[in-house]
Amino acid sequence: MISSQSKIGIIGAGTSGSYLASLLIQQGFQVDLFEKAPYARTDGCGILIVQAGMQALHQGNPHITEKIINSGDRVKLFEFRNLRGGVINSEPVTYEANELPGMLVHRKAILEAILDELPPDRIHFNAELASIAQTENSAIAHFKDGSKWEGDLLIGADGIVSKVRQYIVPGVELFYLGDVVWRGVVADNSFCPEGNFFVYVRGRGIYANFFHIGGGRTHWGFFIEKERTDAEVGKLHPADITIPPQELAKLPDDARKVIESTPIESIVCRFSYDIDPLPKIYDNRVILIGDAAHAKSSTRARGMTSGWEDGVCLAKHLASSASIAEALANFQTERLPIVHEYQRTSREMSLKIGRR
């Protein structure tokens, strides 16, 4: 069996890396979690956590699911509307007794619920990865401040622009899905009721969405197809982050006013990307999880969920395998077909609804 004294390093203290760290610490492993920012990055907007995501969290730590349920709204209704505000379809959501709900919640509440389960001395901030090396029996991470870490396993949970991924599968390029996405959170006690998820559709797909995330707040997303300029290719953010007024004017007045009332500091704007399925997600003693391994379109709401599923699966194999090599091989065999299907179907849905 793998010794519980094994040293495991995780690059990236987002929702995937932090959750995996908590699981491995529970199992007794010596875990160090590294984050390049000077503090936990709890910024962000609203998140739809599907039931599979809640199940993955509950399987590892029911305290986390309890905190998230208390911080947001249970999904009660999906409603699809046209750009005149008319209802196209309305789908109530019901749950069986003791069934975990889908949740609408702020990313800040999610990450804080996970980080609360970690001993503070296991998280190292201002730790920006510079390079990776390996010996036969160890992985070594060198950081830009000149420090280094050496241990038995190094895990890359450092997101869509992962530096760890470049070590395992070099040259992976971001695949542009064809649209610019604005997201924001705003105080709202009238437009979007608790547990409601509104989607405004255009001719071929989604134009905007709104959902209540608890605490008298509504999350919104606004989507516009856009060709990138040559200077914007490969960039995460467009040069001009202003929402075109002529596009915003296509929304009904009540929906448009929710967006217009949002403070500029509460709005984020990004190009929408995924990556092609990777042929492998580990090399010797270095492995990827979450968006670093399988960033995907948000159309199926499987981004955060698949990272948590990775964590549960990897922790399981590290606890039950005879060696780290066996654990990583078994993890890849189990997870790769699943995440490839998530990536394929999410991209197909994005392209079908006109987001390219």
C-alpha positions as CSV (number, residue, x, y, z in Angstrom):
1,M,0.0,0.0,0.0
2,I,1.0,3.6,-0.5
3,S,2.4,5.0,2.7
4,S,0.3,7.7,4.4
5,Q,3.6,9.5,4.9
6,S,3.9,10.1,1.2
7,K,4.4,13.8,0.3
8,I,2.0,15.2,-2.2
9,G,2.1,18.7,-3.7
10,I,-0.8,20.3,-5.4
11,I,-0.4,23.4,-7.7
12,G,-3.5,25.6,-7.7
13,A,-5.8,26.4,-4.7
14,G,-9.0,26.7,-6.7
15,T,-12.0,24.5,-6.1
16,S,-10.5,21.4,-7.6
17,G,-7.1,21.6,-5.9
18,S,-8.4,22.7,-2.5
19,Y,-11.0,19.9,-2.4
20,L,-8.5,17.2,-3.4
21,A,-6.1,18.6,-0.7
22,S,-8.8,18.2,1.9
23,L,-9.5,14.6,0.9
24,L,-5.9,13.6,0.9
25,I,-5.3,15.2,4.3
26,Q,-8.2,13.2,5.7
27,Q,-6.4,10.1,4.5
28,G,-3.3,11.1,6.3
29,F,-1.1,12.1,3.4
30,Q,1.5,14.9,3.9
31,V,-0.1,17.5,1.6
32,D,1.2,21.0,0.5
33,L,-1.1,23.2,-1.5
34,F,0.5,26.0,-3.6
35,E,-1.2,29.1,-4.8
36,K,0.5,31.8,-6.9
37,A,-1.7,34.6,-5.6
38,P,-1.0,36.2,-2.3
39,Y,-4.3,35.1,-0.8
40,A,-7.1,32.7,-1.6
41,R,-8.8,33.8,-4.8
42,T,-12.5,33.7,-3.8
43,D,-13.6,36.2,-6.4
44,G,-15.9,35.2,-9.2
45,C,-19.6,35.0,-9.9
46,G,-22.5,32.6,-9.6
47,I,-22.2,28.9,-10.2
48,L,-24.8,26.2,-11.0
49,I,-23.8,23.1,-9.2
50,V,-25.5,20.1,-10.7
51,Q,-26.5,17.2,-8.5
52,A,-23.5,15.1,-9.6
53,G,-21.3,17.9,-8.2
54,M,-23.1,17.9,-4.9
55,Q,-22.8,14.2,-4.7
56,A,-19.0,14.3,-5.3
57,L,-18.6,16.9,-2.5
58,H,-20.9,14.9,-0.1
59,Q,-19.0,11.7,-0.8
60,G,-15.8,13.3,0.4
61,N,-17.1,15.7,3.2
62,P,-20.7,16.2,4.1
63,H,-19.8,19.4,6.0
64,I,-18.9,21.1,2.7
65,T,-22.3,20.3,1.1
66,E,-24.1,21.5,4.2
67,K,-22.3,24.8,4.1
68,I,-23.0,25.3,0.4
69,I,-26.7,24.4,0.9
70,N,-26.9,27.0,3.6
71,S,-25.1,29.6,1.4
72,G,-27.1,29.5,-1.8
73,D,-30.4,28.5,-3.3
74,R,-31.7,25.1,-4.3
75,V,-32.6,24.9,-7.9
76,K,-36.4,25.2,-8.2
77,L,-37.2,26.2,-11.8
78,F,-35.5,26.4,-15.2
79,E,-37.4,28.9,-17.5
80,F,-36.6,29.6,-21.1
81,R,-37.7,32.9,-22.5
82,N,-37.5,34.7,-25.9
83,L,-36.1,38.1,-26.3
84,R,-39.5,39.7,-25.9
85,G,-39.7,38.1,-22.4
86,G,-42.3,35.5,-23.4
87,V,-42.0,32.1,-21.8
88,I,-41.0,29.3,-24.2
89,N,-40.7,26.5,-21.7
90,S,-40.8,26.2,-17.9
91,E,-39.3,23.2,-16.1
92,P,-39.9,22.9,-12.3
93,V,-37.3,20.9,-10.3
94,T,-38.4,18.6,-7.5
95,Y,-36.4,16.4,-5.2
96,E,-37.0,13.1,-3.4
97,A,-36.7,13.0,0.4
98,N,-33.0,13.2,1.5
99,E,-31.9,13.8,-2.1
100,L,-29.1,16.3,-2.6
101,P,-30.3,19.4,-4.6
102,G,-28.7,21.2,-7.5
103,M,-27.5,24.5,-6.1
104,L,-27.2,28.1,-7.3
105,V,-24.5,29.7,-5.3
106,H,-21.6,32.3,-5.4
107,R,-18.2,30.9,-6.2
108,K,-16.8,32.7,-3.1
109,A,-19.1,30.6,-0.8
110,I,-18.1,27.4,-2.5
111,L,-14.3,28.0,-2.2
112,E,-14.6,29.2,1.4
113,A,-16.6,26.1,2.4
114,I,-13.8,24.0,1.0
115,L,-10.9,26.0,2.4
116,D,-12.5,26.0,5.9
117,E,-11.7,22.2,6.0
118,L,-8.0,22.8,5.4
119,P,-5.3,23.4,8.1
120,P,-3.9,26.9,7.3
121,D,-0.3,25.6,7.4
122,R,-0.9,23.4,4.4
123,I,-1.6,26.3,2.0
124,H,1.4,28.3,0.7
125,F,0.7,31.6,-1.1
126,N,2.9,33.6,-3.4
127,A,4.1,30.3,-4.8
128,E,4.2,30.7,-8.5
129,L,5.5,27.6,-10.4
130,A,8.6,28.1,-12.5
131,S,9.5,24.6,-13.6
132,I,9.1,20.9,-12.8
133,A,11.7,18.1,-12.6
134,Q,11.5,14.4,-11.8
135,T,13.7,11.7,-10.6
136,E,12.8,8.0,-10.6
137,N,11.2,8.3,-7.2
138,S,10.2,11.9,-6.8
139,A,8.7,15.0,-8.4
140,I,10.3,18.5,-7.9
141,A,8.6,21.8,-8.2
142,H,10.7,25.0,-8.5
143,F,9.0,28.3,-7.7
144,K,9.8,31.8,-9.0
145,D,10.9,33.0,-5.5
146,G,13.7,30.5,-5.6
147,S,12.2,27.9,-3.3
148,K,11.5,24.3,-4.2
149,W,9.4,21.4,-3.1
150,E,10.2,17.7,-3.5
151,G,7.9,14.9,-2.8
152,D,6.3,11.6,-4.0
153,L,3.6,13.1,-6.3
154,L,2.9,16.5,-7.9
155,I,-0.7,17.3,-9.0
156,G,-1.5,20.1,-11.4
157,A,-4.9,21.8,-10.5
158,D,-3.8,25.1,-12.1
159,G,-6.7,25.7,-14.5
160,I,-7.1,26.2,-18.2
161,V,-3.7,27.9,-18.7
162,S,-2.0,25.2,-16.7
163,K,1.8,25.4,-16.4
164,V,1.9,21.8,-15.2
165,R,0.0,20.6,-18.3
166,Q,2.9,22.0,-20.5
167,Y,5.2,19.6,-18.8
168,I,2.9,16.5,-19.4
169,V,1.5,17.4,-22.9
170,P,3.4,20.3,-24.4
171,G,1.9,22.8,-26.9
172,V,-1.8,22.5,-26.0
173,E,-3.6,25.4,-27.5
174,L,-6.9,26.9,-26.2
175,F,-9.8,26.3,-28.6
176,Y,-12.0,29.4,-29.1
177,L,-15.7,28.7,-28.8
178,G,-16.6,31.8,-30.6
179,D,-18.1,34.2,-28.0
180,V,-17.4,36.8,-25.4
181,V,-19.0,36.2,-22.0
182,W,-19.8,38.9,-19.4
183,R,-20.8,37.8,-15.9
184,G,-21.8,39.8,-12.9
185,V,-23.5,39.6,-9.5
186,V,-25.9,42.3,-8.4
187,A,-28.4,43.0,-5.5
188,D,-31.8,41.9,-6.7
189,N,-35.0,41.2,-4.7
190,S,-37.6,41.4,-7.5
191,F,-36.5,40.2,-10.9
192,C,-35.2,36.7,-10.2
193,P,-36.9,34.8,-7.4
194,E,-35.0,32.3,-5.2
195,G,-34.1,29.1,-6.9
196,N,-35.0,30.4,-10.4
197,F,-32.8,30.1,-13.4
198,F,-33.9,32.2,-16.4
199,V,-32.4,31.7,-19.9
200,Y,-33.0,34.1,-22.7
201,V,-32.6,32.5,-26.1
202,R,-31.9,33.9,-29.5
203,G,-32.4,32.3,-32.9
204,R,-29.7,29.6,-32.4
205,G,-29.0,29.6,-28.7
206,I,-28.4,31.4,-25.4
207,Y,-28.3,35.2,-25.3
208,A,-28.3,35.7,-21.5
209,N,-29.0,33.9,-18.3
210,F,-30.0,35.0,-14.7
211,F,-30.2,33.0,-11.5
212,H,-30.6,33.8,-7.8
213,I,-27.7,32.8,-5.7
214,G,-29.0,33.6,-2.2
215,G,-28.5,36.7,0.0
216,G,-30.7,38.9,-2.2
217,R,-28.3,38.6,-5.2
218,T,-28.7,37.6,-8.8
219,H,-26.0,36.3,-11.1
220,W,-26.2,37.1,-14.8
221,G,-24.3,36.0,-17.9
222,F,-24.4,37.7,-21.3
223,F,-23.1,36.1,-24.5
224,I,-22.1,37.6,-27.8
225,E,-20.5,35.9,-30.8
226,K,-17.4,37.8,-31.8
227,E,-14.4,37.3,-34.0
228,R,-11.1,38.0,-32.2
229,T,-8.6,40.4,-33.6
230,D,-5.1,39.1,-34.3
231,A,-3.9,40.8,-31.1
232,E,-6.5,39.0,-29.1
233,V,-5.8,35.5,-30.3
234,G,-4.7,33.4,-27.3
235,K,-5.8,36.2,-24.8
236,L,-8.3,35.4,-22.1
237,H,-9.8,38.9,-22.1
238,P,-10.9,41.1,-25.1
239,A,-9.3,44.4,-25.5
240,D,-12.6,46.2,-25.1
241,I,-14.7,44.8,-22.3
242,T,-17.7,47.1,-22.8
243,I,-21.0,45.4,-23.4
244,P,-22.2,46.8,-26.8
245,P,-25.3,48.9,-26.0
246,Q,-27.0,47.7,-29.2
247,E,-26.7,44.1,-28.1
248,L,-27.9,44.8,-24.6
249,A,-30.9,46.6,-25.9
250,K,-32.2,43.4,-27.4
251,L,-33.1,42.1,-23.9
252,P,-36.5,43.0,-22.4
253,D,-36.3,46.1,-20.2
254,D,-36.4,44.3,-16.8
255,A,-33.6,41.9,-17.7
256,R,-31.5,44.7,-19.3
257,K,-31.9,46.9,-16.2
258,V,-30.5,44.1,-13.9
259,I,-27.3,44.1,-16.0
260,E,-27.1,47.9,-16.2
261,S,-27.4,48.2,-12.4
262,T,-24.4,46.1,-11.8
263,P,-21.3,47.9,-10.5
264,I,-18.4,47.7,-13.0
265,E,-16.2,46.1,-10.3
266,S,-18.7,43.2,-10.1
267,I,-18.5,42.4,-13.8
268,V,-16.0,40.0,-15.4
269,C,-15.5,39.6,-19.1
270,R,-13.7,36.8,-20.9
271,F,-13.4,34.9,-24.2
272,S,-14.9,31.4,-24.0
273,Y,-12.4,28.6,-24.5
274,D,-12.0,24.9,-24.0
275,I,-9.2,22.5,-24.9
276,D,-9.1,19.4,-27.0
277,P,-9.1,16.0,-25.1
278,L,-5.6,15.1,-24.0
279,P,-4.1,11.8,-24.9
280,K,-2.8,11.4,-21.3
281,I,-3.1,13.3,-18.0
282,Y,0.0,12.1,-16.2
283,D,3.7,11.5,-16.6
284,N,5.5,9.4,-14.0
285,R,4.8,11.3,-10.8
286,V,3.1,14.4,-12.2
287,I,-0.7,14.3,-12.9
288,L,-3.4,16.8,-13.9
289,I,-7.0,17.3,-12.6
290,G,-9.8,19.7,-13.2
291,D,-9.6,22.3,-16.0
292,A,-5.8,21.7,-16.3
293,A,-6.7,18.2,-17.6
294,H,-10.0,18.8,-19.4
295,A,-11.2,22.4,-19.6
296,K,-14.6,22.4,-21.3
297,S,-17.5,24.6,-22.4
298,S,-19.9,25.6,-19.7
299,T,-22.9,24.4,-21.6
300,R,-23.3,21.2,-19.5
301,A,-22.3,22.8,-16.2
302,R,-19.6,20.1,-15.6
303,G,-16.6,22.3,-15.0
304,M,-16.4,22.4,-11.3
305,T,-18.2,19.1,-10.9
306,S,-15.7,17.1,-13.0
307,G,-12.8,18.6,-10.9
308,W,-14.4,17.3,-7.7
309,E,-15.1,14.0,-9.3
310,D,-11.4,13.8,-10.2
311,G,-10.6,14.5,-6.6
312,V,-12.8,11.7,-5.2
313,C,-11.5,9.3,-7.8
314,L,-7.8,10.1,-7.3
315,A,-8.1,10.0,-3.5
316,K,-9.7,6.6,-3.8
317,H,-7.0,5.1,-6.0
318,L,-4.2,6.6,-3.8
319,A,-5.8,4.9,-0.8
320,S,-6.3,1.5,-2.4
321,S,-3.4,1.0,-4.8
322,A,-0.1,-0.8,-4.1
323,S,2.0,2.1,-5.6
324,I,1.7,5.6,-6.9
325,A,2.3,4.3,-10.4
326,E,-0.6,1.9,-10.1
327,A,-2.8,4.6,-8.6
328,L,-2.2,7.1,-11.4
329,A,-2.6,4.4,-14.2
330,N,-5.9,3.3,-12.7
331,F,-7.1,6.9,-12.3
332,Q,-6.3,7.7,-15.9
333,T,-8.0,4.6,-17.1
334,E,-11.2,5.4,-15.1
335,R,-11.4,9.1,-15.7
336,L,-10.2,9.8,-19.2
337,P,-13.2,8.3,-21.0
338,I,-15.6,10.2,-18.7
339,V,-13.9,13.6,-19.1
340,H,-13.4,13.1,-22.8
341,E,-17.2,12.6,-23.1
342,Y,-17.9,15.7,-21.0
343,Q,-15.5,17.7,-23.3
344,R,-17.0,16.3,-26.6
345,T,-20.6,16.8,-25.7
346,S,-20.1,20.2,-24.1
347,R,-18.3,21.5,-27.3
348,E,-20.9,20.0,-29.6
349,M,-23.6,21.8,-27.6
350,S,-21.7,25.1,-27.8
351,L,-21.3,24.8,-31.6
352,K,-24.9,23.7,-32.1
353,I,-26.4,26.7,-30.3
354,G,-24.3,29.1,-32.4
355,R,-21.5,29.9,-30.0
356,R,-19.1,29.9,-32.9
